């Protein structure tokens, strides 16, 4: 048996990662069931009650109400679904693009490697926040989309995810390039090439299985950073539509109400903090469970 047992056994010895995973699953599940929970409690997320707006936490509304009188707890659950959706799609997109660039650079070498890595360095050198703001402010109607489609929630979500992917792939690319060079070094890979194995077969059979673990860890860690990106863009009014309750959008709506209703900013901020911390703890736990150099220590 391999030192330290199976992957699940090693992960089981990471209580912080397991707690973080349980929290993320709870947030995701509650977000998906937010409409059902609202119906069970007898609330309508679309109903506005101006007279009951900015109410503090109470027995009827455990986290209070927002400026329009809607239950803040249910809005947080719905916002968690949106924020986690953006994080998941953008993290997977950035990981896919970064993996493709890193594999090409590591396998081809030479001019291709130099060109791709200098492009990566150029993207890293760009000022991140101003670049995100510029890309998010692009008018989709100027790209040929009709106004109705461009203003839809789907188009805005796709633009936000695409913007984050375009600036978030660089870390994975550099990581994958280094791992690919290491995976191509053993003699059995050279023997496979000498026997006529195509580059695609070498990458599929000998490289990708050996670099899957660092890609998984990098994707998990990047998801937390993406939630922060989405929060910043929504706070600046460049994210999703105001009617879409992401956590960043909720913070943006509460910035003028900090003195009158501080709970409107407190609870979304806590949700972002706990979720990002959980993603980082989960990434650290996966790294500890997947890293062969730490298996013996975990045994």
C-alpha positions as CSV (number, residue, x, y, z in Angstrom):
1,X,0.0,0.0,0.0
2,X,1.3,3.5,-0.7
3,X,2.6,5.4,2.3
4,X,-0.1,7.2,4.1
5,X,-3.0,5.1,2.6
6,X,-5.4,6.2,0.0
7,X,-6.2,9.8,-1.0
8,X,-9.5,9.8,0.9
9,X,-7.7,8.4,4.0
10,X,-5.1,11.2,3.9
11,X,-7.8,13.8,3.3
12,X,-9.7,12.4,6.3
13,X,-6.7,13.4,8.4
14,X,-7.1,17.0,7.5
15,X,-9.9,18.2,9.8
16,X,-9.7,21.9,8.7
17,X,-10.1,20.9,5.0
18,X,-13.1,18.6,5.9
19,X,-14.7,21.4,7.9
20,X,-14.2,23.8,5.0
21,X,-15.6,21.3,2.5
22,X,-18.7,20.7,4.7
23,X,-19.2,24.5,4.9
24,X,-18.9,24.9,1.1
25,X,-21.3,22.1,0.4
26,X,-23.8,23.6,2.9
27,X,-23.6,27.0,1.2
28,X,-23.9,25.5,-2.2
29,X,-26.8,23.3,-1.2
30,X,-28.6,26.1,0.6
31,X,-28.2,28.4,-2.4
32,X,-29.6,25.8,-4.8
33,X,-32.6,25.3,-2.4
34,X,-33.1,29.0,-1.7
35,X,-36.4,29.2,-3.5
36,X,-37.7,26.1,-1.8
37,X,-36.6,27.5,1.6
38,X,-38.3,30.8,0.9
39,X,-41.5,29.0,0.0
40,X,-41.3,26.8,3.1
41,X,-40.9,29.9,5.3
42,X,-43.6,31.8,3.5
43,X,-41.4,34.5,2.0
44,X,-41.3,35.8,-1.6
45,X,-37.9,36.9,-2.7
46,X,-39.4,39.2,-5.3
47,X,-41.8,41.0,-3.0
48,X,-40.8,44.5,-1.9
49,X,-41.9,45.9,1.5
50,X,-40.5,49.4,1.8
51,X,-42.1,49.9,5.3
52,X,-40.2,46.9,6.6
53,X,-36.9,47.8,5.0
54,X,-33.6,47.9,6.9
55,X,-35.1,46.0,9.8
56,X,-32.5,44.6,12.3
57,X,-32.4,40.8,13.0
58,X,-35.5,39.5,14.6
59,X,-37.5,36.4,15.2
60,X,-39.3,36.8,11.8
61,X,-36.1,37.7,9.9
62,X,-33.1,36.2,11.6
63,X,-30.6,38.4,9.7
64,X,-32.9,41.3,9.2
65,X,-34.2,42.8,6.0
66,X,-32.5,44.7,3.2
67,X,-33.3,48.2,2.0
68,X,-36.3,46.9,0.1
69,X,-37.7,44.8,2.9
70,X,-36.6,41.4,1.6
71,X,-35.3,38.8,4.0
72,X,-31.6,39.2,4.1
73,X,-30.8,35.6,5.0
74,X,-32.6,34.3,1.9
75,X,-30.9,36.9,-0.2
76,X,-27.6,35.7,1.2
77,X,-28.4,32.2,0.2
78,X,-29.3,33.2,-3.3
79,X,-26.2,35.4,-3.5
80,X,-24.1,32.5,-2.5
81,X,-25.5,30.5,-5.4
82,X,-24.6,33.3,-7.8
83,X,-21.1,33.9,-6.4
84,X,-20.2,30.2,-6.2
85,X,-21.4,29.7,-9.8
86,X,-19.2,32.5,-11.0
87,X,-16.3,31.1,-9.0
88,X,-16.7,27.6,-10.3
89,X,-17.1,28.5,-14.0
90,X,-14.3,31.0,-13.9
91,X,-12.0,28.7,-12.0
92,X,-12.6,25.8,-14.4
93,X,-12.2,28.1,-17.4
94,X,-9.0,29.6,-16.1
95,X,-7.6,26.1,-15.3
96,X,-8.5,24.8,-18.8
97,X,-6.8,27.7,-20.6
98,X,-3.8,27.7,-18.3
99,X,-3.4,23.9,-18.6
100,X,-3.5,24.2,-22.4
101,X,-0.9,27.0,-22.5
102,X,1.3,25.2,-20.0
103,X,1.2,21.9,-21.8
104,X,2.0,23.4,-25.2
105,X,4.9,25.4,-23.7
106,X,6.3,22.5,-21.8
107,X,5.9,19.9,-24.6
108,X,6.9,22.0,-27.6
109,X,9.8,24.0,-26.0
110,X,12.0,26.3,-27.9
111,X,10.3,29.2,-29.7
112,X,6.7,28.1,-28.7
113,X,7.7,27.9,-25.1
114,X,9.4,31.3,-25.2
115,X,6.5,33.0,-26.9
116,X,3.8,31.5,-24.6
117,X,5.8,32.3,-21.4
118,X,6.5,35.9,-22.5
119,X,2.8,36.3,-23.2
120,X,2.1,35.0,-19.7
121,X,4.6,37.4,-18.2
122,X,3.0,40.3,-20.1
123,X,-0.5,39.4,-18.7
124,X,1.0,39.1,-15.2
125,X,2.6,42.5,-15.5
126,X,-0.7,44.2,-16.4
127,X,-2.3,46.1,-13.6
128,X,-5.1,43.7,-12.6
129,X,-7.9,45.8,-11.2
130,X,-7.8,48.5,-13.9
131,X,-7.7,45.8,-16.5
132,X,-10.7,44.1,-15.0
133,X,-12.6,47.4,-14.8
134,X,-11.9,48.1,-18.5
135,X,-12.9,44.7,-19.7
136,X,-16.0,44.7,-17.6
137,X,-17.1,48.1,-19.0
138,X,-17.1,46.9,-22.6
139,X,-20.5,47.5,-24.3
140,X,-21.6,44.1,-25.6
141,X,-23.9,45.8,-28.1
142,X,-20.8,47.1,-29.9
143,X,-19.8,43.5,-30.4
144,X,-22.9,42.7,-32.4
145,X,-25.3,41.5,-29.7
146,X,-28.8,42.9,-29.6
147,X,-29.6,45.2,-26.6
148,X,-32.1,42.7,-25.1
149,X,-29.5,39.9,-25.1
150,X,-26.6,42.1,-24.0
151,X,-28.6,43.3,-21.0
152,X,-29.7,39.8,-20.0
153,X,-28.4,38.0,-16.9
154,X,-26.9,35.2,-19.0
155,X,-24.8,37.6,-21.1
156,X,-23.6,39.6,-18.1
157,X,-22.7,36.4,-16.2
158,X,-20.8,35.0,-19.3
159,X,-18.9,38.4,-19.7
160,X,-17.9,38.4,-16.0
161,X,-16.7,34.8,-16.2
162,X,-14.8,35.5,-19.5
163,X,-13.2,38.6,-18.0
164,X,-11.9,36.7,-15.0
165,X,-10.7,33.8,-17.1
166,X,-8.7,36.1,-19.4
167,X,-6.7,37.4,-16.5
168,X,-6.7,34.4,-14.2
169,X,-5.0,31.7,-16.3
170,X,-1.4,32.7,-15.8
171,X,-0.7,31.0,-12.5
172,X,-2.0,27.7,-13.8
173,X,0.0,28.0,-17.0
174,X,3.3,28.5,-15.2
175,X,2.5,25.7,-12.8
176,X,1.5,23.3,-15.6
177,X,4.6,24.1,-17.7
178,X,7.0,23.3,-14.8
179,X,5.1,20.1,-14.0
180,X,5.1,19.1,-17.7
181,X,8.8,19.5,-18.0
182,X,9.3,17.4,-14.9
183,X,6.8,14.7,-16.1
184,X,8.6,14.5,-19.5
185,X,12.0,13.9,-18.0
186,X,11.9,10.2,-16.9
187,X,13.4,7.5,-19.1
188,X,10.1,5.7,-19.7
189,X,8.7,8.8,-21.4
190,X,11.8,9.0,-23.6
191,X,11.4,5.4,-24.4
192,X,7.7,5.9,-25.4
193,X,8.8,8.7,-27.7
194,X,11.5,6.5,-29.2
195,X,9.0,3.8,-29.9
196,X,6.9,6.3,-31.9
197,X,4.3,7.5,-29.4
198,X,2.7,10.7,-30.6
199,X,3.0,13.9,-28.6
200,X,-0.8,13.7,-27.9
201,X,-0.5,10.2,-26.5
202,X,2.5,11.1,-24.4
203,X,0.6,14.0,-22.9
204,X,-2.5,11.9,-22.3
205,X,-0.8,8.8,-20.8
206,X,2.3,10.1,-19.1
207,X,1.9,13.8,-18.4
208,X,-1.7,14.7,-17.5
209,X,-2.1,11.9,-14.9
210,X,1.0,13.2,-13.1
211,X,0.0,16.8,-13.1
212,X,-3.7,16.5,-12.3
213,X,-3.1,16.9,-8.6
214,X,-1.4,20.4,-8.7
215,X,-4.0,21.6,-11.3
216,X,-6.8,20.5,-8.9
217,X,-5.2,22.4,-6.0
218,X,-4.5,25.5,-8.0
219,X,-8.1,25.5,-9.3
220,X,-9.5,25.3,-5.7
221,X,-7.3,28.1,-4.5
222,X,-8.1,30.3,-7.5
223,X,-11.8,30.0,-6.8
224,X,-11.4,31.9,-3.5
225,X,-9.6,34.7,-5.4
226,X,-12.3,34.8,-8.0
227,X,-15.0,35.4,-5.4
228,X,-13.0,38.4,-4.3
229,X,-12.7,39.6,-7.9
230,X,-16.4,39.3,-8.4
231,X,-17.1,41.1,-5.2
232,X,-14.8,44.0,-6.2
233,X,-16.3,44.3,-9.6
234,X,-19.9,44.2,-8.3
235,X,-19.0,46.7,-5.6
236,X,-17.8,49.0,-8.3
237,X,-21.0,48.5,-10.3
238,X,-19.3,46.5,-13.1
239,X,-20.4,43.0,-12.2
240,X,-23.9,41.5,-12.5
241,X,-27.2,43.2,-12.8
242,X,-28.4,44.9,-9.6
243,X,-31.4,42.6,-9.5
244,X,-29.0,39.6,-9.3
245,X,-28.1,39.2,-5.6
246,X,-24.4,38.3,-5.6
247,X,-22.5,39.0,-2.3
248,X,-20.5,41.7,-4.0
249,X,-23.6,43.4,-5.3
250,X,-25.1,43.2,-1.8
251,X,-22.1,45.0,-0.4
252,X,-22.3,47.6,-3.1
253,X,-26.0,48.3,-2.2
254,X,-25.1,48.6,1.5
255,X,-22.3,51.1,1.2
256,X,-24.6,54.1,1.8
257,X,-26.4,52.5,4.6
258,X,-23.5,51.6,7.0
259,X,-24.7,53.9,9.7
260,X,-28.4,53.2,9.4
261,X,-28.3,49.4,8.8
262,X,-24.7,48.0,9.3
263,X,-26.0,44.4,9.1
264,X,-26.6,44.9,5.4
265,X,-22.8,45.0,4.9
266,X,-21.8,42.9,7.9
267,X,-23.4,39.6,6.8
268,X,-22.4,39.6,3.1
269,X,-18.9,40.5,4.3
270,X,-18.8,37.6,6.7
271,X,-20.1,35.2,4.0
272,X,-17.3,36.3,1.6
273,X,-14.7,35.9,4.4
274,X,-15.8,32.4,5.4
275,X,-16.2,31.2,1.9
276,X,-12.8,32.4,0.7
277,X,-11.2,31.1,3.9
278,X,-12.9,27.7,3.4
279,X,-11.7,27.5,-0.2
280,X,-8.1,28.2,0.8
281,X,-8.3,25.6,3.7
282,X,-9.7,23.1,1.2
283,X,-6.9,23.8,-1.2
284,X,-4.3,23.4,1.5
285,X,-5.9,20.1,2.6
286,X,-6.0,18.7,-1.0
287,X,-2.3,19.7,-1.4
288,X,-1.3,17.9,1.8
289,X,-3.3,14.8,0.7
290,X,-2.1,14.7,-2.9
291,X,1.6,15.7,-2.4
292,X,3.7,12.5,-2.5
293,X,6.4,14.1,-0.4
294,X,4.0,14.5,2.5
295,X,2.4,11.1,2.4
296,X,4.9,9.5,4.8
297,X,4.5,12.4,7.3
298,X,0.7,11.9,7.2
299,X,0.9,8.1,7.8
